[in-house]
Amino acid sequence: DIQMTQSPSSLSASVGDRVTITCRASQGISSWLAWYQQKPGKAPKSLIYAASSLQSGVPSRFSGSGSGTYFTLTINSLQPEDFATYFCQHYNNYPVTFGGGTKVEIK
Amino acid sequence: QVQLVESGGGVVQPGRSLGLSCAASGFTFSSYVMHWVRQAPGKGLEWVAVISKDGSTQTYADSVKGRFTISRDNSKNTVYLQMSSLTTEDTAVYSCAREFHSSNLAGAFDIWGQGTRVSVS
């Protein structure tokens, strides 16, 4: 199985900050990577697919990049509604696996 | 609106069975591959199973293979997860998810349900 390693596991940031979260795959997955946002008690929300494609309706301050084994999710100008947990998922093959999550907290 | 609503969770004894349902609305259900994903308390997300649009093909995580069965009824816009021989390791919130983008081998999800809690004890 492909292991997805996300870092950091948590971070503190202020409104307006730029935040970058990384996700590493244990083997190459081309660009078959998705990013999700989850708030407590809510279903995950799709943000990015195919490593860098923005899901419809997602603000342009979110961006994704990378290919192969190294990927990043960047949030430019963090907004109050962005404080949440973010996780990556590969879909190169089955089983799809997820990163452990990054909790973005208010500084 | 587009939504998935799970039901059927509860408390069950080890070794027993439980069936979950996921009702879809707001989209053409039969046009989408569907998945089940779970999250154990304090743990990360774990993919469980996937079923093709017509229900003819299913794939399972090794941890549930032989014990869980995914199925769907496109006339009822519902996907199911029948779980048997449950263990404490199966305790989790179970969510269904709609696949919207595929590598031709696996998929990413655009719509998730809020989940139904299963406790095995």
Interface residues (C-beta under 8 A of the other chain):
Chain A: S30 W32 A34 Y36 G41 K42 A43 P44 K45 S46 Y49 A50 Q55 F87 Q89 Y91 N92 N93 Y94 P95 V96 T97 F98 G99 G100 G101
Chain B: L4 G44 L45 E46 W47 V50 T59 A61 D62 S95 F100 H101 S102 S103 L105 A106 G107 A108 F109 D110 I111 W112 G113 Q114 G115
